[in-house]
């Protein structure tokens, strides 16, 4: 039986790493009480709160946090007509936070995620682990059987080519969840009582050419390396699908990371996921996705990005073009989505103009 | 107040728990024998060895029970092991609770001169140089010496699953302090599907307490047959000599409680220290063919398993079969001197730089539908693309073709086509 950590005060690091280079993005419609538990770990950092749902509601932020808060009215004001690409009434709206951030790194977490305990009972500082993951290289070209070779107490195993031991920059760190696992609605319905109690003490790089289901509950990434590809799609109000926002982003970023020679890690850190959403509501949201993913996955598995796509934006625009060409026949939704992907990039570039003298490419094409 | 138990049921329960130490059941009175049989059955401990013990008593009641209950014997793993030193007593005694249920195949390294010492109480076959010469003849280029002697065991086994553990390894402890039954874990890995076409972030979805996560396509959830299970090592991890020499005190104490499928088209260094496989399907693909010029008696001085592993993975990817990695752990004793191994001429490390790109770009033709066919294709590609780079590759390619011939003649019926 896992439980969340309670006494987190003593566990805070003396010197919070990347204090001025990392923003924490939190989507919410209810309240931010969960921040109390995270206070020792999060307080040094700047928060970007994206308020979904009714903008007239006031979200109470616990005192002592440095934050900026955006509701739907703010999003509409800032993006104008381009606001159409940001989902309404869905946590997918969080990607607006990625866009407006001025920092190099983003950590995003759901408001029903608490601090987990490791098997020794110690509180897990998820943010610290994500930072470790992101600041150390990934190894996507050859699998290391002892998992992340850059962790303390591990290394590359016999037979691992030395030329591949430098690794590549890590663009994404995907964390996991104890207690309520991230299951889809059918699985939730069949196993309503299943809890994830297994603490797997590993971080590993997801190999090149392999896709995975990326969950947005506990995620960190390097905005400079992959930010523009972290669009969470059109979900929620007025859309035929929900609960596929992070999945869509995950497939896009993986294809682009593989193309640009960047790494994606998964595994630690764990957070404690406390709320199980209603499986019947989830089923209604996911229903189309369950069928569509059968077409979407082969599409992403076969995507080839041309060599001249040397920046994330170029890769993403190319991807949008291919989505329109190949997935529109699955459903007209994908036509809209492809357009929204282009709108997103336009909005991103407007809000994040390249600084004078900086070079744009961020990674060479594979 | 609890009713105190009788002595007899307590004794019978104790006997069921200690079956691994019992070698003869004939002194037992009939009625006790039958009761023991039924309890053993209920406890799920009626293995092939134990069944033979009951049958050996010659009692009619036992036979009629077996017939009545329609008892089938499940396939049991076989254990080839090379002898690093001639005294296997401590190794086998340490593994006794786990190994004693199974048939063991012990293959003596051709270079070992002393008589090997094996403790009592195991169901096993031992093969030494004369046996190897007799069965294999001298016309083959395959030399069953050093770590490669175990492949002879793979060749002569007739069981479906094979588990192979280096004899400097002992049972490990899990994160709760319990001894790990490595055999049982390997069998679980091999008898549950693998999922190589899409990564599951909660690792093996067929483990108790886990499942496929949101976003995992339903059409991929039945998985494919897992034919290779790669375990890990506590204490002395399988590092190469430079790494271990650089970190002489480093020992692996992390218990990562996961089994995961290695994705399709992803290559990895498959260590031969602790592996298990489905002999029926991929037997021929595990091959003793790459022999370094200065190959030695420590794992730091060999690459035979790494080469074999690359072949198996490419073949599994082609045949749409699965490879798992992770649990079980074994405890690997400290042995050898990394720096001494470094000083030897050590082509293995340099070789990987050629080998990896070769395997990454290797594509096998559609017509290759069995492991043997695939090995032949790989051998031909090795000769064509790597043969000119180093004579060791040309020799390896020839050895691979010899191995397939050997497998067809000595290995029994050909392997079943990939799933």
Interface residues (C-beta under 8 A of the other chain):
Chain A: X119 X142 X143 X144 X145 X146 X147 X153 X154 X155 X156 X157 X158 X159 X160 X161 X162 X163 X164 X174 X176 X181 X182 X183 X184 X187 X191 X194 X195 X196 X197 X198 X199 X200 X201 X202 X206 X207 X208 X209 X210 X211 X212 X213 X214 X215 X243 X244 X246 X247 X250 X266 X286 X290 X293 X294 X297
Chain B: X175 X198 X199 X200 X201 X202 X203 X207 X209 X210 X211 X212 X213 X214 X215 X216 X217 X218 X219 X220 X230 X232 X237 X238 X239 X240 X243 X247 X250 X252 X253 X254 X255 X256 X257 X258 X262 X263 X264 X265 X266 X267 X268 X269 X270 X271 X299 X300 X303 X306 X309 X325 X349 X352 X353 X356
